[in-house]
């Protein structure tokens, strides 16, 4: 591995005196040899002018030595070429055993310019050689010649000859030492050096660095073109010719040189900085060229690499800038979508709250109007007025329903359905709504998937879109309804952050109407925003559509262009369940009853109206203002057949908890919820909880009466079936109900499962932890342990394992959302993966009832 040359060390340790001046001829550096021959210290001369540090000889009135030196410096500064003083006398101090003495010395000095990046002289390097002894030898020779001319006596001549011989011998020794010294400097020079003589540029001197550059070959005595044939055509020989002809030096920087360093090898590229300096004789002729320079290949490659990295970095910066610009655009788009979603969410909460209060008012008004209709049946004019008022209440109820739909607070009752059959069933209704001048076309794709949605609300959506399209077409045009399968992939989901990738059923409604501008499309889903004239629209149609689609877990997209119509595409999630047939609406005469109903309502006016309606239907009515007081009524022992409670109530006892505790005390109790705004108490994921009965406000007297009779009739049938006599031959009748211990730490899940088990006719005791469950199990009386896998403290699996060990006959159900391995370690346990349906739970409990009765199971 090549070693790096330390030029500073070479400079300091060179036996020849070297010093460096700046453009103002101030000392910048001086090596040890220079300081030694001038008996100086670096701190005394650095920064000072050379003429201040070494003033002129006071015995020389013409100051010729200092003038020669200054003129040489000026020639270097002006011409930017080296300058040589063959001989210059200069008085310098010299260190002797007796101290420092000042004496005349003779010097040969070379001043070399050191150029900066602009080609200007930055510094001057002085190389001096002390030729005092040589000069004195010449003077002695001249003195001897003069003595010979004066013909001294023989003895003096012999003595003079001997003296001259000694002087010549001493001079020869000095010259030989100087020659060796100069040779060492030449060979050890850090850069390449060569001297080429004559017009053919014959190599006379070449240092080792030159051989390292061009390869070891025969150079001395050969013309340049013969010694280096591969360099022909690269411009170097032409520059040598020019220097020899004009006498002007040439400086090259970073010049590319191709040489063949080994015989038969390929050309190797090198980069050189160099100076071709002409050697001018005293008579003005040019005898040759002094070539010196440095191999800067490593620096050039480093610069090229740096340039490449810089270009690469600039490209990376450009790419990063583009990415940041794209990211900024995406960020702005995301922020806009977020602001829109937040605005819609805020408006949704506001409209939900408004709808709740509005429905309560409508309930009071509607209930009292219905009571008045029965009291003033003899006045036909009063009946007409009351009927008009009732119609207004119904329109207000539809308006509130649309508000709840937009707020995604309407209680949906979804089922697996086929959109194609639903659209075809609406054909007559749509044609009547559109009119004769609008053509209706339905396109249903083959193999259409099922979806999971509320059919009544979906019909409202289609009807709303059809009416909007009719108005946009001004009563004339074509409406197309399409249904097909669709896949929304990851790429689409990335562009629409609210979309979950997957399979969907697509419902598209297209018209040939006036279309919408981009500004209108941005606001089209906002409630009360409409482009229709005042009095011709509420601005809630598309808001209701938007809320229903979002609450169902779907996606809605509008495509429109002014003058070319509009297409609204609705994507509803695919359902893998079989289609469920819709139940017919119960009709027939209104019936009352004599059962006891507990009404729980915090609004005094609503409560009074409901109590009067129920009393008019013949029921015995108890009333409470909140859940806590209602629970106190039930705990008092008063017989209650049905609990009719508002969903949203003040106080610590929420309506679902009231219903759960009430059914725990009265297992045969029926529960009917009512609300104008369900929040999340009995609606989760936009759907009514399983087994929950709801009558939305405002409701008519007929709707209330039919719903009550339906629930109370179910209660009667259930009680009758439970009290029916058991056939005599049956050896071991199955238990009519199971005593189930439910262990679930999530309150909402615990409440929901309790209601499911109540619906199935079983007795339930619910606790939130395994530790509390162990206390209940220790007291006995439990048929089935129904536990979740994940519980605080002891897990459900550990609880079940310990319970089965202590009570081998105990039936165990383990509910898990982690797959099928959770219950494998509990003997006899049944694993019920979440989410499970009511039918699955009923089947498991039926098998357990058979097992407890000792009968073979059919499951």
FIKEKOL-895889 format. One record per residue (C-alpha): x, y, z. Coordinates in steps of 0.2 Angstrom, whole numbers, plus 5000, padded with zeros to 4 digits. Layout:
REM residues N
XYZ
...
This chain:
REM residues 859
500050005000
500850174995
501350295009
500750475008
502250595006
502350725020
502850875011
503050985026
504250865034
505250865017
505351055017
505851065035
507250925034
507950975017
509851015019
509651155007
508951325013
507151355008
505951495013
504251555007
503651735005
501951805001
501551934988
502052075000
503751985002
503451945020
504051775027
502751645028
503951495031
505751445032
506551275035
507951235047
509351245035
508851425030
508751475049
510451385052
511351475038
510551645042
510851625061
508951665063
507451615073
505751585065
504851685078
506051835073
505751835055
503951765051
502851895046
504252025043
504752085026
506351995020
507252175017
506752215035
507452055042
509052075032
509452255028
510652295014
512552305016
512952475024
514652475015
513752454998
513052634994
512152574978
511252434988
511552324973
511252154981
509552204989
509052284972
509452124962
508452024975
506952134974
507052144955
507051954954
505451944965
504652074954
504951974939
504151824947
502651914953
502451994936
502851854924
502251704935
503751614930
505251554940
506751674941
508651634945
510051734952
511651644947
512651744960
512151874972
513251934987
512351965003
512851995021
512151875033
512451835051
513351675055
513451575071
515251545076
516051475092
516451655096
514651705093
513651775079
514651875066
514051965050
515051915035
514951925016
514251765008
513951724990
512351634985
511451564970
509551584972
508051514962
506351594965
504851494960
503051554960
501651454969
500051494960
498251494967
496651434958
496551584947
498351564941
498951714951
500551714962
500051674980
501851634986
503651634981
504751484985
506651534987
507951394985
509651454989
511351374987
512951444997
514251464983
515451564994
516851444993
516751424974
516751604972
518351624983
519151484973
518851584957
519551744965
521151644971
521351574953
521251754946
522451814959
523651674955
523551724936
524051904941
525451844952
526151734937
526151884926
527151984939
528451844938
528851824956
530351724962
530451534960
530151504978
528651614978
528051524962
528251354970
527351414986
525951494975
525751334965
525651224981
524351344988
523351344972
523351164971
522751154989
521351274985
520851184969
520751024978
519751104991
518651184978
518451014969
517850934986
516651074988
515951054971
515850864972
514850884989
513751014981
513450904966
512950764977
511850874987
511050944971
510750764965
509950704981
508750854981
508350814962
508050634966
507050664982
505950804975
504150764979
503550794961
504250734944
505650824937
506550814920
507750914909
507550894891
508950974880
508851044862
507451054849
507150864850
506850874868
508150744873
508050674891
509650724901
508950714918
507450624925
507050594944
506250434951
504550524952
504550544933
504850354931
503450314943
502350424931
502750354914
503450184919
505250114921
505950124903
507450194894
507350384894
509050464896
509850504879
508250484869
507150614861
505450634870
504450564855
505550414854
505550374873
503650404875
502850354858
501050324866
500950514871
500950564853
499350664849
498950704867
499650884865
501150874877
502450864863
501651014854
501751114871
503651074872
503951134854
502951294858
504051324874
505651294865
505151404850
504351554860
505351544876
503751564886
503351444900
501751334899
500751294915
499551144914
498251094927
497350924928
497950874911
497450694906
498950584901
498850414894
500450304896
500950124895
501850094911
502149904907
502749844890
501249764881
499949834894
498449944891
498550124892
498350194910
497550364913
498450494924
498150674928
499550794930
499950974935
501551034927
502651184922
503751184906
505051314910
506351364896
508151364900
508851524893
510751544891
511651714894
511651744875
509751734875
509751564866
508651424873
509651264877
508251154884
506651144895
506451104913
504951004916
504250984934
502550944941
501450824951
500350674948
498650734954
497650574948
497050534966
496450714968
495650714951
494750554955
494250614972
493550774964
492650674951
491950554964
491450714974
490650784959
489650624956
489150614974
488650794973
487650764957
486850614966
486450714981
485650854970
484650714962
484150644979
483650824984
482650844969
481750684972
481550724990
480850894985
479650804973
479150684987
478850824999
477750914986
476750764983
476650725002
476150905005
474750884992
474150725000
474250815017
473150955011
471950825003
471950725019
471650885030
470250935019
469450765020
469750765039
468950945040
467450885030
467350725041
467450825057
466150955051
464950815046
465250725063
464950885072
463350925062
462850745065
462950765084
462050925083
460650855072
460550695083
460250805099
458950915090
458050755083
457950685101
457150845108
456050865092
455350685094
454950715112
453950865107
453150775093
452650635104
451750745116
450850835102
450450675093
449850585108
448750725114
448050745096
447550555095
446750565112
445750725107
445150625091
444350495102
443550635114
442750745100
442150615088
440550705085
441250855077
441750825059
442550995057
443650965073
444050795066
444750875050
445750995060
446450865071
446850755056
447850895048
448750925064
449150735065
449750745047
450950885052
451650775066
451950635054
452850745042
453950815057
454250635062
454950595044
456050755045
456750695062
457050525055
458050605041
459050695053
459350545063
459850455047
461150585043
461850585061
461950395059
460850375075
459350285067
459150105074
459349995059
458749815058
459849745045
459649575037
460449485022
459549535006
459649534988
459749714981
459049654964
457449584971
457249734982
457449854967
456249754956
454949754970
454949944970
454649954951
452750014953
453150134967
454650214957
453650234941
452250324951
453450434959
454450474943
452850514931
452550454914
453850564905
455350484914
455950314907
456450194920
457750064917
458449934929
460049834925
460349694938
461949594935
461949404935
462549314951
462249464962
462949444979
461949474995
462249625006
461749655025
460649815026
459049875033
457849845018
456549985024
457950115025
458750055008
457050075000
456950255007
458750285000
458250224982
456650324983
457550484988
458750464974
457450434961
456450594967
458050694967
458450634949
456650674944
456850854950
458550874941
457750814925
456250934927
455050784924
455750724908
457250604904
457850434909
458350354926
459450204926
459650094942
461049964941
461549834954
463149734952
464649654961
466149764965
467849754972
468649904980
470549864981
471949934992
472350064979
470550134979
470550124998
472150234999
471350364988
469750365000
470350345018
468550295024
468450145013
468949965019
469549865005
468449715000
466949644991
465449754989
463749764981
463649914970
461950014968
462050154955
460650274951
460950384935
459950524928
460050634912
459750794922
460650954923
462150894933
463050974947
464551094948
466051044959
465551174972
463851094974
464550924975
465650974990
464151025000
462850904993
462850785008
462650935021
460950935030
459751075024
460851115009
459751114993
459751194976
457951194975
456851344977
456251394994
454851285000
455151144987
456451034997
457151015014
458950975009
458950815019
458650685006
460550655001
461050685019
459950545024
460650435010
462450485016
462050435034
461250275030
462750215019
464050265032
463050185046
462950025036
464750015033
464750065015
465450195003
464550324992
465250414977
464550554966
465050574947
464250724939
464550854926
463451014922
462350974908
462750794907
461750714922
462350634938
462750454944
462750414962
463550244966
463250164983
464350024989
463649905002
464749775010
464449595004
463549475015
463949285014
462349245023
460749175015
459449295010
458149325024
456349345019
455549505026
454149495039
452449575034
451949725044
450649675057
448949755054
447149725060
446049795074
446849885089
446849785105
447049845123
447349735138
447349735157
449149695161
450249805172
451449915163
452850015171
453250175161
454950255164
455150435156
456050585162
455050715152
453450755162
452350795147
452850645137
452650535152
450850605155
450350585137
450950395137
450150355153
448450425147
448650325130
448950165140
447550195152
446450225138
446950055130
446449975147
448149945155
448649965173
450050095173
451450125185
452650275181
454450325186
455550475181
457150385180
458050205181
458350215199
456550245204
455950115192
457149985199
456450035217
454650005210
455149825204
456049785220
454549825230
453649675224
452349755214
451849635199
452449715183
452049625166
453049745154
454349885156
454150025144
455650135146
456450285137
458250245131
459050405136
458750445154
459650545168
460350465184
461650325188
460550185181
460550175162
459050095153
459949935148
460549905166
458749945172
458149815160
459449685165
459149695183
457249705181
457249545171
458449465184
457049505197
455549465186
456149335173
454449345164
454549535162
454449605144
455449755140
455049885126
456250025123
455750195115
456750345110
456950485098
458850465098
459650295104
461450355105
462450185108
461450115123
460549985113
461250015096
462949955092
463749955075
462250045068
461149895073
459949855087
460649735099
459949555098
458349525107
457949715109
456249785105
456149965101
454750085097
455450245089
454750415094
453550485089
452450335087
450550325084
449250255096
449050115084
450850075083
451050075102
449449965104
450049825092
451849825098
451249795116
450049655112
451349575102
452649575116
451249525129
450649385118
452349315117
452549325136
450849225138
451449095126
453149075135
452349055152
451048935146
452348825138
453348825154
451848775165
451148635153
451148465161
452548345157
452048185148
452048045160
453247925150
454648045150
455947965162
456948125165
456148285159
457448415153
457548575164
456448715158
457848845161
459648835165
460448935180
461949015171
463449105178
464049235165
465849295168
466249445157
467249605161
466549715147
464949795154
464149815137
464449635131
463949575148
462249665147
461949615129
462349425133
461149435148
459749495137
460049355125
460049225138
458449305145
457649295128
458049105128
457149085145
458649055156
459049125173
460749225173
461849295186
463249405179
464949445187
466449545180
467849435186
468449255189
468749295207
466949345210
466349195199
467249075211
466249145226
464649115217
465148935211
465648895229
463848925235
463148805222
461548815212
462448845195
462148735180
463148815167
464748925168
464849045153
466549135153
467549245142
469349195139
470149365143
469749425161
470649535173
471649435185
471349245183
470949205165
469249115159
470148955155
470948945172
469348975180
468448845170
469848715173
469748745192
467748745192
467648575182
468948505194
467848545209
466248505201
466448375187
464648385181
464648575178
464348625160
465548755153
465448875138
467048975134
466849125123
468349175113
468849295100
470549215097
470049055087
469748875092
471148825103
470648915119
469448785126
470548625122
471348615139
469648615148
468848435148
467048445141
467048635138
466148705123
467048845113
465948975106
466949085094
466449275094
465449345086
464149215089
462249215084
460749185095
460449025086
462148955090
461948995108
460248925109
460948765101
462348745113
461148775128
459848645122
461248515121
461748555139
459948545145
459848375137
461548325145
460848385162
459248285160
460248125155
459548115138
460548095122
460848255113
460248285095
461548415092
